[in-house]
C-alpha cells in the first residue's frame, strides 16, 4: 500500500462515496475506483462491499483504513522531523489530553519535558478518552491521556500514572445538598446526568457504580462537564464529577459534596504505541516513567 492509495482509501472510507471522495481529491472518479481495485488485488481482499445502494467497508476494509491512517500520519510526522532536523530543531511531540485531567503527574510530566527539551515543539489536542485512544492507535498522537479502564488494541500500552477522588454535584435546592457527606444508598432512584458513555465506557461505568446497583436512571447526556453541571443547576439530576475537575468549575446553583462508603478512586493513564518511530515520544515517556516511579 503506497501513500497515494492509502490517501485514496481513507477518502473513500470517510465519505463512503467514490463520487464525493474523487471531488475531495480532485481526481476522476474512474481513476479513483481503479486505484482502489488495484489495492484490493494487491492485498488479495475486498475492502468495500458494493452490493447495496451504498458502499460499506468490509471487516478487512476497516483494518486497512486504520492502517492507512497510521501510514499517512507517520509520513506527515516523518516530513516534519526531516524539516526540523534541516532547520536545527528538535522535532515534535503530539499529545492528546482530556479536558477533565490536565494536572497531576500528567501536567508535571509535560512541564518537566518542556524544561528538559526546549528544542521540541509540543502540540496539544484535547478530547475525550475514546478519541484520544483512537488518535494514538492511528498514529496521529504520540501519547494520549485516558480515563481508565480502557480496552486497547495489540501494540498499544497504557501506563497508569495517577488517581483522584470524585465529588457529587447536587442542585442547591435538593434535599441532599444539606449533607456534607452523602451515603451511596441515598442515591437510589436519583437520576444521573453525564456525558455519553461512548466517550469513555470504562470510566462512565466506574462513575455509575457509585449508585446502588451501578445502574442509575440516566435522564440526560451532555457534551462536556460544564454542560453537565448546568443541567444539574437546572435540577435535571445529580452528577459524579472527578475531584480535580470539580475544583476548577464553579456553576451557580450547584453544590459539590463528598461521597461516603469505600473511597472511590478514578485512575488516569497515558496510552502510547509500542513501536513509535518518533524518538521524542520515547523521551517524553521516559519522563513520565521517572515521575511515576518517584
Steps between C-alpha positions, in 0.01 A plus 500: 500500500666823389415839646288608205279193519486535880368856457249381238380222728453734797308753290259236366454358852429845644234579239382147417462641153741484205342813353550719808844356570611570142378859528696547825816354344460685168528179300267329255258256661602228255868545592420486870290186460776338297763575766283346772456188285878483451546523877246222556688278252830577673356407839295209372186613681190707435511826692148619414167325474346640181180293499259741671380847402799642690847361525616379840833393645562130543669369814830496310426851374462635852842364592649634177363849564643502853839397365476756219434778749805389696715502185386850406553635850844338515593655167390843621702462818805385305476805276479729801802337666711515186421867452561570870837324480596710198412814696679387814178431693434218739184351355136493604308330780125469447290441811129424528377626836164482672314808613426331831863438593789729421674514838664247730783293358382562144544874541826448687634274224416751227659785696813296576532388138472859379773597747732222384427530130429865411600414143193280454168639380219362718158491334201437727151393398211443739231239468323221684672170583366295209610766251845531659549124488396493136750777417779301664398179323483681165839663558357853509622554858819385671327461837144535619354555844215259573267429787531139610403230445532484119520219247800534268614339178816292479803722478363766735612535862322698771698624799302572814642830620257654750177471698253742648176499696148590394244757610126501455343806336159569654242771423516763775134448588516120514447322832847343475662843469484544879726201558878537496540126446245307294446131561489305170175337615339846490561506126251220432251624243681830453549588132851544363617757247823424314669509162439218244635161604685447170737784595663277764302179566713365787518838673124553456427164660738581787310820575162329466614232747466757780123452478347192668506221243720706267212586269365848580209633298676723247272782394734714297828491311704815445808563288743598779537561873393865484172411331451210740524739796263745338249217464548426871435866581175473306398210725527230234688262730824432686843465343820324614795727421874425529636692799762688299248615244250591771756735655531701178136538397259721694138508385239699696230277640728199541661372820770233512484233767719215621382143457504261795579131501819343362720760326448526126827537308495617138809390310675695225728343240718594205463289185780465244603279212758233580678568170501875443790611279495849651798518742341800670208281611737257673667794677165628626391156623833474682410817690157354579653177631752690710232708670275197553785307659575791732 
